[in-house]
Amino acid sequence: MSGLRSFLARRLLLGALQTVAVVLLVFALTEALPGDAAVALAGDQPDPARIAAIRETMHLDRPTHERLADWATGLLHGDLGTSLTSGRPVGQYIADGFGPTLLLATLTVALLVPIGFGLGVLAARHEGRLADRLISSATLAVYAVPEFALGVLLVTVLALQLGWLPPTAVGYGTDLLGHPAALVLPVLVLLSRPVCSLSRLVRAGMIDALASPYVAQARRYGISGTRIRYAHALPNALAPAAQQLARTIDWLLCGVIVVEALYVIPGLGTVLLNAVAERDVPVVQGLAVVFGVLTVVLNLGADLVAHGLAPRAGAAA
Amino acid sequence: MTKPWTARFALGISVVAVPLVLALLGPLLVGEPGARTASFTVGDGHWLGTDFVGRDVWQQVLHGGRPVVLTALAATTLSYLVALPVGLVGALTHRRWLEELLMRPLDVLLAVPSLLLILLAATVLSPGPVGLALLVALVNVPDAARLVRAAATEAAARPAVEALRMQGETWWSMAVGYVGRSMLRTLAADAGTRLTGVLYLVATAAFLGVGVAPDAADWAVMVDRNRTGLSVQPWAVAVPALLIVALTMGTNLLFDAALANNRRSDRGRGRGTKLPDATRTAHNPAGSEARP
């Protein structure tokens, strides 16, 4: 069991290092501003009062290491700083946008897992035949398409030409659950890329596993095909797929930003894009830390699950 | 050269042909820009109508493919220009600290979602097209360097390298002459995947307004800016969106078909099939999407 323990220790250490690095990277953002950060951030309204206010809010008159220490301690206490444009705490921005994004992500993951695994197992069972060729070609094609292009075409056809669904979520605010029709297109678009990659991965893993000696041996024992598929082959096919699920989180995050912009959903992605447009650095930093740490933690979790499912695969930490 | 392969190859070529020809030759075919008219009109001498500031949509479409394709190609090339030396040195050096110094920071960078990194940089730097290419290249470097290192480590462990070393070959001729050459196939496979991913990132960033002027002639920008008139003038959005879909889909289908062909000829010769698999499994969990 020492192998497992050292793997755990190494993987946890890497996770901790990545978290620290994310925090440092995000902090370095203000240092990357050319010239006087306060003047650069004031941008279009360079009046002295605003510059002074920015300098005050971001404590720019203090040395870098003190600001880093302050910011990091604030993060540990859940204090993410204050917005430059509105003076509201960043935590409040995140709390406002959290609901819609969480709803979108939960719905997407809840649908992604059964659809992705289902399609993958289906294709692997019919390897080389029509069903497999159709699924493989379709997933390969859709997987490369940017969400915004797919989304806007779906809106044009399904919402504007056929009138089946509302084109955007404008006017529904954060009460999206009350208007399920407005959620169909965003979730569909969010699913498009992850479903493709996941099902391709499950298919490849299942084909490998079904061709392995232990499956042949199980067949010789006369174990039923269903039991071999789901009790013996699938867990081994799951290990690479579990890691892909974490990669999918990265995509979901990119996807959420695009989809929220496209369908005008007031979630974290919209908050981030607005902050980027207004160069509201503290809000961008706060969101980046939340997103970054979330990605690190989910990747860590997926690696541990993958390791538990198939220790032989030896996830490289 | 069996039938399904040629069919898929042909499909890929025919899907990618229209957007690629438009992107590369479009700017040469376009005439003088006409006077601006009312925005979001249909017909009236404009084949695809007018856009949000009253420009001819067809002319914008002819202009708008080149930035997407060129930025993506530049970013892919740039990421390899950095990743190749880093990965090769990381794999072939005997100094452990140098390897750690080169590769560990990349592990850390892999943890940050790519679009987030681009948006972060865009907040403070307001990049132009060149800046966007650099950013997209940067977020691709960690993954590409890891792949190069994995492929090079495998090639460097072969007996042939030991033989070369005993013959007193220089480090350079071993690294470039033998190891570099044996990695070409893996790199070609990866380049296809990477170009698809880069096209995705470049188009998505442009759609979100990173690295482009707000009224730029760029398919992704056209989709974004003309969305307001979607119900009156859908062509200004649908045509560039379809072209982007065809471009990304076709690129992916084409490279996959070419790789399937590669794999098949590999199997025919009975060697080399192991390399891509070995590099994939040596891949980081957060590495690029596996291509089964």
Contacts between the chains, C-beta under 8 A, distances in Angstrom:
chain1	res1	chain2	res2	distance
A	14	B	107	6.7
A	17	B	108	6.3
A	18	B	107	7.4
A	18	B	108	5.4
A	18	B	111	4.0
A	21	B	108	4.0
A	21	B	109	7.7
A	21	B	111	7.0
A	22	B	111	6.3
A	22	B	112	6.1
A	25	B	112	6.7
A	25	B	120	7.9
A	26	B	120	6.9
A	29	B	120	5.9
A	29	B	123	6.9
A	29	B	124	5.7
A	30	B	124	7.5
A	32	B	121	7.8
A	32	B	124	5.3
A	32	B	125	7.0
A	33	B	124	4.9
A	40	B	124	7.6
A	133	B	4	7.2
A	137	B	8	7.2
A	137	B	253	7.9
A	140	B	252	6.1
A	140	B	253	6.3
A	140	B	256	5.7
A	141	B	249	4.7
A	141	B	252	6.9
A	141	B	253	6.1
A	142	B	249	7.5
A	143	B	252	6.7
A	144	B	196	4.7
A	144	B	199	7.4
A	144	B	200	6.7
A	144	B	248	4.2
A	144	B	249	5.6
A	144	B	251	6.6
A	144	B	252	3.7
A	145	B	200	7.9
A	145	B	244	7.7
A	145	B	245	5.2
A	145	B	248	5.2
A	145	B	249	5.8
A	146	B	199	8.0
A	146	B	200	5.1
A	146	B	203	4.8
A	146	B	204	5.0
A	146	B	207	7.2
A	146	B	220	7.8
A	146	B	244	6.4
A	146	B	248	6.4
A	147	B	204	7.3
A	148	B	203	7.6
A	148	B	204	6.3
A	148	B	207	4.5
A	148	B	220	7.2
A	148	B	223	6.2
A	148	B	224	7.5
A	148	B	241	7.8
A	149	B	203	7.1
A	149	B	220	7.9
A	149	B	223	6.5
A	149	B	241	4.4
A	149	B	242	7.8
A	149	B	244	4.3
A	149	B	245	5.0
A	149	B	248	7.7
A	150	B	245	6.7
A	152	B	223	5.6
A	152	B	227	6.7
A	152	B	230	7.6
A	152	B	237	5.6
A	152	B	238	7.7
A	152	B	241	4.9
A	153	B	238	6.5
A	153	B	241	5.2
A	153	B	242	6.8
A	153	B	245	6.9
A	155	B	230	6.9
A	156	B	230	6.5
A	156	B	234	5.2
A	156	B	237	6.7
A	156	B	238	5.4
A	156	B	241	7.9
A	160	B	230	6.4
A	160	B	231	5.6
A	160	B	234	6.7
A	167	B	230	7.3
A	167	B	231	7.9
A	197	B	289	5.1
A	200	B	290	8.0
A	200	B	291	7.7
A	200	B	292	4.9
A	201	B	290	5.9
A	201	B	292	5.9
A	203	B	292	6.2
A	204	B	290	7.5
A	204	B	292	2.8
A	205	B	292	7.8
A	240	B	290	6.6
A	243	B	285	4.3
A	243	B	286	7.9
A	244	B	289	7.1
A	244	B	290	6.9
A	246	B	285	6.6
A	246	B	286	6.7
A	247	B	285	7.9
A	247	B	286	6.3
A	247	B	287	7.8
A	247	B	289	6.3
A	250	B	113	4.6
A	250	B	114	7.1
A	250	B	286	7.6
A	253	B	113	4.9
A	253	B	115	7.2
A	253	B	116	6.7
A	254	B	113	6.3
A	254	B	114	7.0
A	254	B	115	4.0
A	254	B	116	7.8
A	254	B	204	6.9
A	257	B	115	6.3
A	257	B	119	7.6
A	257	B	208	7.2
A	258	B	204	6.1
A	258	B	207	7.0
A	258	B	208	7.1
A	261	B	208	6.7
A	262	B	227	8.0
A	272	B	119	6.6
A	273	B	119	7.7
A	273	B	208	6.6
A	275	B	123	7.6
A	276	B	119	5.3
A	276	B	122	6.1
A	276	B	123	5.0
A	277	B	209	7.5
A	279	B	123	5.8
A	279	B	124	7.5
A	281	B	123	6.5
A	281	B	124	7.2
A	284	B	119	7.5
A	284	B	120	6.6
A	284	B	123	5.0
A	288	B	116	6.0
A	288	B	120	5.6
A	291	B	113	6.4
A	291	B	116	5.5
A	292	B	111	6.8
A	292	B	112	5.4
A	292	B	113	7.4
A	292	B	116	6.9
A	295	B	111	6.1
A	295	B	112	7.1
A	295	B	113	5.6
A	296	B	111	5.0
A	299	B	111	6.8
A	299	B	285	6.3
A	299	B	286	5.2
A	302	B	285	6.7
A	303	B	285	5.0
A	306	B	285	7.1
A	313	B	281	7.2
A	315	B	285	5.4
A	316	B	282	6.5
A	316	B	283	7.8
A	316	B	284	6.3
A	316	B	285	7.6
